[in-house]
């Protein structure tokens, strides 16, 4: 599931070709997947100003202070969703993964 989410995010952010090429050459290691995820979120963080509205629209219970505190960091967003909505970490991860697919 995590691999699928990363592949989807990579495709959205235009990283599909490098990911596909590296995947075809050798099995993807956990550190390589983590590096690709970090790179993808670096792009999201860079566009965080534009993303704030979409995040607020998706998760209306997040306060403006929450959004400022997240500052484009995926782990922080997952934690805030988990806290504000009272969902498990896994559910918050799923929600963020779905959001990543729908918002470029």
Secondary structure by P-SEA (a helix, b strand, c coil): caaaaaaaaaaaacaaaaaaaaaaaccccaaaaaaaaaaaaaaaaaacccaaaaaaaacccccaaaaaaacccaaaaaaaaaaaacccaaaaaaaaaaaaaacc
